[in-house]
Amino acid sequence: MQLPSDVEFYEDIRLIVWRPRGLLSREAVNKIITIIGELETTLEEPFNRFSDTVGAHEVDLNFEYIIHVSLYLRAFYGKRPPIKSAILATDATAIHYGKVHALLTQGSPINVRVFHDRKEAAQWLGVPIAVLLADANQHQ
């Protein structure tokens, strides 16, 4: 599968990294959900997620959409093995929506946490910090 420039998949450490840039919109979120869905249906082993929203300069989402996406992901993922989804956010709106998503996925195999620090996210995901820093300098 050909991935867009803002998505990387590290098969060896079972991690997909998404770095949206510019406007964080429904279109952008729908795109990554589609990519994750395609990977989940073709790969046999589960994988964790890292969403680096630092490069998104504006957030154009709303609570209704976040609720819809969170409930959809719970249903789509079903009873597969547990996975971790780390969201790196510095924008207050992105942080808030990430926390809502985390709340709505509680009790499912999708464990979502919002982070302000890449090192903490890497530790929680159990991946080398270098993977989460790979493209980060472009956004600092």
Helices and strands as residue ranges (DSSP letters): E 7-10, G 11-13, E 15-18, E 22-25, H 26-42, E 48-52, G 53-55, E 56-60, H 63-77, E 83-88, H 92-105, E 110-115, H 118-125, H 129-133, G 136-139
